[in-house]
Amino acid sequence: MRVKDAMHDGAETATPSMPVTEIAGIMARHDIGAVPVVDTSGLIGMVTDRDIACKALAGNKPPAQISAKDVMTKAPVYCREAEEISDAIHLMENNQIRRLPVLDADDKLVGMLSLGDIAHATSQDMTGELAKAVSGHHEKPEILESSGQIDT
């Protein structure tokens, strides 16, 4: 199966200068957790709901004065629509990410591939392995019995 067979066509996007308050509005209206950032050269970053919460709201500037370029992940991981879904899954596992922008052969953003898309398009085994891999850093820390300290 190819990525194009599982992905969501199209994507809501932001520009580098767009305020995070506007990006949060896009996320709320479309019930999405990530917005690709594009400029005239194409895909240049990704802003996630976590970026907004951890980078924008935890800072000292008012959110309306913080733009996509201030919080985005630069040089985001992406896949191609013609790739095998298994290749995209490996990218997501290796980078511990839940969403991938999808580019065509001309580097144009054509869609998004999410963990949910994969769950609907592939086997439970593949989906389960991916979910475990991308959530690995969220596992409960082991508590050391002798000291009462948390081993992270």
LOKOL-55561 format. One record per residue (C-alpha): residue in three letters; y, z, x. Coordinates in steps of 0.001 Angstrom, whole numbers, plus 500000, padded with zeros to 6 digits. Example, Ala and Ser with C-alpha at 12.3 -4.5 7.8 and 13.67 -1.06 7.14 Angstrom:
<sevexs>
Ala495500507800512300/Ser498940507140513670/
</sevexs>
This chain:
<sevexs>
Met500000500000500000/Arg503481499138501239/Val506559501380501117/Lys508251498965498694/Asp505467499665496172/Ala506146503419496108/Met509874503814496810/His512766504224494394/Asp514807501026494413/Gly518443501495495343/Ala520142504667496470/Glu523315506566495800/Thr525355506530499003/Ala528320508250500595/Thr530895507110503096/Pro531602509129506247/Ser534955510302504862/Met533649511328501430/Pro534196515068500733/Val531027517135500417/Thr532237518259496991/Glu531959514654495821/Ile528539514282497442/Ala527367517468495707/Gly528521515915492431/Ile526444512801493130/Met523433515007493829/Ala523932516968490616/Arg524465513882488413/His521425512060489760/Asp519180515090490390/Ile518666514177494043/Gly518649516249497212/Ala519765513714499813/Val522433511040500028/Pro522446508374502757/Val525760507874504543/Val526704504258505168/Asp529578502363506702/Thr530137498673507399/Ser527417498747510072/Gly524820500180507676/Leu522995503505507559/Ile524603506074509883/Gly523546509436508491/Met522044511593505756/Val523525514512503865/Thr521077516854502172/Asp521699519665499746/Arg520689521986502579/Asp523358520440504857/Ile525974521220502230/Ala524748524785501733/Cys524227525657505382/Lys526894523642507182/Ala529709523205504660/Leu529628526381502587/Ala528849528640505546/Gly531897527372507453/Asn535492528537507388/Lys537010525380505866/Pro537325524833502120/Pro534512522471501009/Ala537029519917499685/Gln538264519490503269/Ile534798518875504714/Ser533485515321504792/Ala530071513721505098/Lys530616513043508801/Asp531125516791509377/Val527708517805508000/Met525470514729508083/Thr522421514252510234/Lys523333511407512537/Ala520852508637513376/Pro518545509474510469/Val514859508698510437/Tyr514116505740508158/Cys511317503360507297/Arg511059499690506377/Glu510088498443502935/Ala507342496245504423/Glu505661499117506303/Glu502403500644505197/Ile502872503858503215/Ser500653505640505746/Asp503190504831508500/Ala505997506311506412/Ile503883509396505773/His503379509844509517/Leu507137509566510060/Met507739512248507434/Glu505043514508508907/Asn506221514120512495/Asn509851514764511588/Gln509190517378508866/Ile511307515542506313/Arg510803515054502590/Arg512874511907502059/Leu513247508627503931/Pro515878505955503481/Val514207502554503209/Leu515701499529504973/Asp514854495868504586/Ala514358493386507431/Asp518157492898507617/Asp518811496664508041/Lys520195496908504504/Leu519505500143502612/Val517280499159499689/Gly515834502445498478/Met514534505935499124/Leu511006507201499605/Ser510420510842498708/Leu507516513236498783/Gly507421512855494987/Asp507183509068495241/Ile504237509444497593/Ala502595511947495246/His502744509406492427/Ala501551506473494525/Thr498818507915496741/Ser495846510255496680/Gln496100514012496313/Asp494656514409499789/Met497415512345501410/Thr500087514095499383/Gly498685517538500156/Glu498544516860503886/Leu502119515582503870/Ala503420518537501853/Lys501731520945504242/Ala503122519140507294/Val506733518957506105/Ser506652522553504895/Gly505058523939508053/His508233525599509262/His508388527537505978/Glu505083529312506452/Lys505180533096506235/Pro505639534668509659/Glu502795536728510992/Ile503595540448510967/Leu502550542309514073/Glu500678545448513018/Ser501401547569516072/Ser505154547121516285/Gly506133546206512752/Gln508066543241514177/Ile507893539786512752/Asp506367537145514999/Thr508316533905514546/
</sevexs>
